[in-house]
């Protein structure tokens, strides 16, 4: 009986002399995005910056094509608009950090996503059916672009990206690059500073033929489609 009582006493002494407990965990943005998507109150798709960085997506529209249920519209080979659940781009609302973006074109409600570089993004959140806490300004869903913060990391961070391509058709070039610097300042590290810069230059040549059609009435009363105009276009653009 004396030996039985000695065991718990030694265990209590060891617990009392323990000074510090260190818990080490892996901070994985993709794992956090999957957990957030699983615990969301609606049908939500979350794409983390780590997932975006695994692919050479130059802008937000290109990154959105990795998400299920989202397609993109391209302009001269580069993604521009996002289509959620197969609907037109005008049916989806776009926000940055919860602030709705107005459409720059007065003729459409679609938001140009090709002007937002993908390297400033911390997370993309695509909500399919709108939640009660969201504005009723879309039909097919809402896209929320969450930007990076210096508090996403413990201390100094330096990230960079560079890429290029060459097209033999017309000798066109595509050059891209970005750099992001962030750090936590102050004695208690409550001040965060993040700076990012990006550069992109693209030369594109496009030759195509556009045909305008009309409906003509045949002598027997039927109708047939016939071309009324052919346009031969040679586009040489620098962006």
C-alpha positions as CSV (number, residue, x, y, z in Angstrom):
1,X,0.0,0.0,0.0
2,X,2.9,2.4,0.7
3,X,4.3,1.8,-2.8
4,X,0.9,2.5,-4.3
5,X,0.7,5.8,-2.6
6,X,4.2,6.8,-3.7
7,X,3.4,6.7,-7.4
8,X,0.7,9.5,-7.5
9,X,2.8,11.7,-5.2
10,X,5.8,11.6,-7.6
11,X,3.5,12.4,-10.6
12,X,2.1,15.4,-8.7
13,X,5.6,16.7,-7.9
14,X,6.6,16.4,-11.6
15,X,3.5,18.3,-12.7
16,X,4.2,21.1,-10.2
17,X,7.8,21.5,-11.4
18,X,6.8,21.9,-15.1
19,X,7.6,25.4,-16.2
20,X,6.4,25.7,-19.8
21,X,4.4,23.7,-22.3
22,X,5.3,24.4,-26.0
23,X,2.7,23.3,-28.7
24,X,4.1,23.2,-32.2
25,X,1.6,23.2,-35.2
26,X,1.9,23.5,-38.9
27,X,0.4,26.7,-40.2
28,X,-1.0,25.7,-43.6
29,X,-3.2,28.2,-45.4
30,X,-4.7,25.5,-47.6
31,X,-5.7,23.5,-44.5
32,X,-7.2,26.5,-42.9
33,X,-9.2,27.3,-46.1
34,X,-10.5,23.7,-46.2
35,X,-11.6,24.0,-42.5
36,X,-13.3,27.3,-43.1
37,X,-15.1,25.8,-46.2
38,X,-16.2,22.8,-44.1
39,X,-17.6,25.0,-41.3
40,X,-19.2,27.6,-43.4
41,X,-23.0,28.2,-43.0
42,X,-23.7,28.0,-46.7
43,X,-22.3,26.5,-50.0
44,X,-18.9,28.2,-50.0
45,X,-15.7,27.6,-51.8
46,X,-12.5,29.0,-50.3
47,X,-9.2,29.2,-52.3
48,X,-6.1,30.1,-50.3
49,X,-3.0,32.0,-51.5
50,X,-1.0,28.8,-51.3
51,X,-3.3,27.1,-53.8
52,X,-3.1,30.2,-56.1
53,X,0.6,30.2,-55.9
54,X,1.0,26.7,-57.2
55,X,-0.2,27.8,-60.6
56,X,1.0,30.7,-62.9
57,X,-2.2,32.7,-62.6
58,X,-1.4,36.3,-63.3
59,X,-4.8,37.8,-62.1
60,X,-7.8,37.1,-60.1
61,X,-9.9,35.8,-63.0
62,X,-7.3,33.2,-63.8
63,X,-7.2,32.1,-60.2
64,X,-11.0,31.7,-60.0
65,X,-11.0,29.0,-62.7
66,X,-9.4,26.6,-60.1
67,X,-12.6,26.8,-57.9
68,X,-15.4,24.3,-58.6
69,X,-18.5,25.9,-60.0
70,X,-16.7,28.9,-61.4
71,X,-15.8,29.5,-65.1
72,X,-14.1,32.5,-66.6
73,X,-14.5,34.6,-69.8
74,X,-11.3,35.4,-71.7
75,X,-10.3,38.4,-73.7
76,X,-7.5,37.7,-76.2
77,X,-6.4,34.7,-74.2
78,X,-6.4,36.2,-70.7
79,X,-9.2,35.8,-68.2
80,X,-11.3,38.8,-67.5
81,X,-14.7,37.9,-65.9
82,X,-15.8,35.2,-63.5
83,X,-19.0,33.2,-64.0
84,X,-20.4,31.6,-60.9
85,X,-22.7,28.6,-61.3
86,X,-22.9,29.0,-65.1
87,X,-24.6,32.4,-65.0
88,X,-23.4,35.6,-66.7
89,X,-20.7,37.7,-65.0
90,X,-23.3,40.4,-64.4
91,X,-25.2,38.1,-62.0
92,X,-22.3,37.9,-59.5
93,X,-21.2,40.5,-57.0
94,X,-17.5,41.1,-56.4
95,X,-16.0,42.6,-53.2
96,X,-12.6,43.3,-51.8
97,X,-12.4,42.7,-48.0
98,X,-16.1,42.9,-47.8
99,X,-16.4,46.2,-49.7
100,X,-18.5,45.9,-52.9
101,X,-16.8,46.9,-56.2
102,X,-18.7,49.0,-58.7
103,X,-18.5,48.1,-62.4
104,X,-16.1,50.4,-64.3
105,X,-18.1,50.0,-67.5
106,X,-21.5,51.9,-67.5
107,X,-22.9,49.3,-70.0
108,X,-22.5,46.3,-67.7
109,X,-22.5,45.2,-64.1
110,X,-19.6,42.7,-64.7
111,X,-16.4,43.5,-62.8
112,X,-13.1,43.3,-64.7
113,X,-11.0,41.0,-62.6
114,X,-7.9,41.0,-64.9
115,X,-6.7,44.3,-63.4
116,X,-6.2,42.7,-59.9
117,X,-2.9,40.8,-59.6
118,X,-3.1,37.4,-57.8
119,X,-0.1,38.0,-55.6
120,X,-2.0,40.5,-53.3
121,X,-4.6,37.9,-52.4
122,X,-4.7,36.0,-49.1
123,X,-7.9,34.2,-49.9
124,X,-10.8,33.9,-52.4
125,X,-14.2,33.2,-51.0
126,X,-16.9,32.2,-53.4
127,X,-20.4,32.0,-51.9
128,X,-22.9,30.3,-54.2
129,X,-26.3,30.9,-52.5
130,X,-26.2,34.3,-50.7
131,X,-26.4,34.2,-46.9
132,X,-28.8,36.3,-44.9
133,X,-26.0,38.6,-43.7
134,X,-25.0,39.5,-47.3
135,X,-26.4,42.2,-49.6
136,X,-29.0,41.0,-52.1
137,X,-27.1,42.4,-55.0
138,X,-26.4,39.2,-57.0
139,X,-28.2,36.1,-58.3
140,X,-25.6,33.4,-58.9
141,X,-23.3,34.2,-56.0
142,X,-20.7,36.5,-54.6
143,X,-16.9,36.7,-54.8
144,X,-15.0,38.2,-51.9
145,X,-11.3,38.9,-52.5
146,X,-9.5,39.0,-49.2
147,X,-6.1,40.8,-49.4
148,X,-2.9,39.9,-47.6
149,X,-2.0,41.3,-44.2
150,X,1.2,41.6,-42.3
151,X,-0.4,39.8,-39.4
152,X,-0.8,36.6,-41.6
153,X,2.8,35.8,-40.6
154,X,4.8,35.9,-37.3
155,X,7.6,38.3,-38.6
156,X,9.5,39.4,-41.6
157,X,8.4,38.0,-44.9
158,X,9.8,38.5,-48.4
159,X,8.1,36.9,-51.4
160,X,8.8,37.4,-55.1
161,X,7.7,36.1,-58.5
162,X,9.1,36.5,-62.0
163,X,8.1,34.9,-65.3
164,X,8.1,35.4,-69.0
165,X,7.2,33.8,-72.3
166,X,8.0,34.3,-76.0
167,X,5.6,33.7,-78.8
168,X,7.1,33.2,-82.3
169,X,3.9,34.5,-83.9
170,X,4.9,38.2,-84.4
171,X,7.7,38.0,-81.9
172,X,5.5,38.8,-78.9
173,X,6.7,38.8,-75.3
174,X,5.0,38.4,-71.9
175,X,6.9,39.6,-68.9
176,X,5.6,39.6,-65.3
177,X,7.0,40.1,-61.9
178,X,6.0,41.0,-58.3
179,X,7.6,41.5,-54.9
180,X,5.9,41.6,-51.4
181,X,7.5,42.7,-48.2
182,X,5.8,42.5,-44.8
183,X,6.9,42.8,-41.1
184,X,5.6,43.3,-37.6
185,X,6.9,46.4,-35.8
186,X,6.8,47.7,-32.2
187,X,7.8,46.2,-28.9
188,X,4.6,44.3,-28.7
189,X,4.5,43.6,-32.5
190,X,1.0,45.2,-32.9
191,X,1.9,47.3,-35.9
192,X,2.0,45.6,-39.2
193,X,3.4,46.9,-42.5
194,X,3.0,45.2,-45.9
195,X,4.1,46.6,-49.2
196,X,3.7,45.0,-52.6
197,X,4.5,46.0,-56.2
198,X,3.8,44.2,-59.5
199,X,4.7,44.7,-63.1
200,X,3.2,43.2,-66.2
201,X,3.7,43.8,-69.9
202,X,2.1,41.8,-72.6
203,X,2.4,42.0,-76.4
204,X,-0.3,40.2,-78.3
205,X,-1.1,39.8,-82.0
206,X,-4.4,38.4,-83.1
207,X,-5.7,37.7,-86.6
208,X,-9.3,36.7,-87.1
209,X,-12.3,37.0,-89.3
210,X,-15.7,38.2,-87.9
211,X,-18.8,37.5,-89.9
212,X,-22.1,39.3,-89.5
213,X,-25.2,37.2,-90.2
214,X,-28.9,38.0,-91.0
215,X,-32.1,36.1,-91.6
216,X,-33.4,36.2,-95.2
217,X,-36.7,35.1,-96.6
218,X,-36.6,32.6,-99.4
219,X,-39.0,32.8,-102.4
220,X,-40.8,29.7,-101.1
221,X,-41.5,31.5,-97.8
222,X,-38.8,29.8,-95.7
223,X,-36.0,31.6,-93.9
224,X,-32.2,31.1,-94.2
225,X,-29.2,32.6,-92.5
226,X,-26.8,34.4,-94.8
227,X,-23.6,36.4,-94.2
228,X,-23.9,40.1,-95.0
229,X,-20.4,41.3,-93.9
230,X,-17.0,39.8,-93.3
231,X,-14.4,41.7,-91.3
232,X,-10.7,40.8,-91.5
233,X,-9.0,42.0,-88.3
234,X,-5.3,42.2,-87.4
235,X,-4.9,43.3,-83.8
236,X,-1.5,44.3,-82.4
237,X,-1.8,45.3,-78.7
238,X,0.6,46.2,-76.0
239,X,-0.7,46.0,-72.4
